Amino acid sequence: MDRRLRHQQKWWYGIAISVPLFTVSFIGGYGLSELVYMATGYPADIWRTLIAGLLGLGIFSIFIRIIIWMSRIRGHKKERLENYRNQFYSETIEAMDRIAHGDFSVFVPVNEHDPFSELAESINRMARELGSMENLRQDFISNVSHEIQSPLTSIAGFAELLKSETLSKEQRAHYIDVIETEAGRLSKLSENLLRLSTLESSEEPLNVKTFSLDKQIQNAVLVLEPQWEAKDIDMSLSLDKSAYNGDEGLLSQVWINLIHNAIKFTPENGNISVTLTSGAEKAVCRISDTGCGISEEDRLRIFERFYKADRSRERVKGGNGLGLSLVKKIVELHGGNVSVDSRVGEGSIFTVTLPIKK
């Protein structure tokens, strides 16, 4: 039924085109013959009619040839487009199948003049981004495994040593201290991972309220007082009074992490300075120390998860490479930013900038 309907449509379409073309052709043939007669003279009426008719048929045949030629061109273009479309569909399906099976190295050819170029670019971009995410996932798993394996090995080793009945009281106490320290490392790692996961997955993770930012920073310094006093560090504070609207609990973690790091990497009898300046639009806290400093290469990656500027030194000091990642995430959730300025052997300055929200 559909085939017969299409046939009828083509037949009426052919008539609709042929009638006006036939008319125009014979009018053209008559006009052309008149131009010829003006130069050669007029023949008898019968010859005039015959010549005009022949010229009209000739013009009509030319029109028909042009139409057939154009139809063939359109047909070839349509066929090429159809072949290209089928090829593109096949390549796209294959690419999506490979992506679904974890192969993110796919590439769909892109031609800016093709109608499917935007789709091809989108698929290639998706493959690149998924590949990048997969690399991050693998690095994350590798780092977590490494961070967990180290304390577990220590705990298992010293627990085995505790089975010996020949240990002195001092040795036994030392081994127990090591086990407690390593267990604390595992607990801290788990806590930081959970906090990072919560901050990144929650749509509204902030418990916003107004509090005194200067008093919060002062309290963080007091909480860590036993640590900086044990190293006889000169701690100086200069804090502008500042009422801030944010998540008090999360921001407290920022100051404790940064000040703890400054204490950890500042030698005995060193200096740490904590300043807070508050304006109408932003509050800026700077924590500077006279510690060992950070190289330029490490500064570029210092806020990445699990990244440690000096892994051997960090392992001795008990870090897990998540503290600064937490700092960066919390500050960004408040619309601010954190940066570091440091040179090896010249100490470090961590700067936290928080916008003042009216």
Secondary structure, DSSP 8 states (H G I E B T S, - for coil): -HHHHHHHHHHHHHHHHHHHHHHHHHHHHHHHHHHHHHHH----HHHHHHHHHHHHHHHHHHHHHHHHHHHHHHHHHHHHHHHHHHHHHHHHHHHHHHHHTT---------TTSTTHHHHHHHHHHHHHHHHHHHHHHHHHHHHHHHHHHHHHHHHHHHHHTT-TT--HHHHHHHHHHHHHHHHHHHHHHHHHHHHHHHHH-SS---EEEEEHHHHHHHHHHHTHHHHHHTT-EEEEEE---EEEEEHHHHHHHHHHHHHHHHHHS-TT-EEEEEEEE-SSEEEEEEEE-S----HHHHTTTTSTT--SSHHHHHHHT--S-HHHHHHHHHHHTT-EEEEEE-TTS-EEEEEEEE---
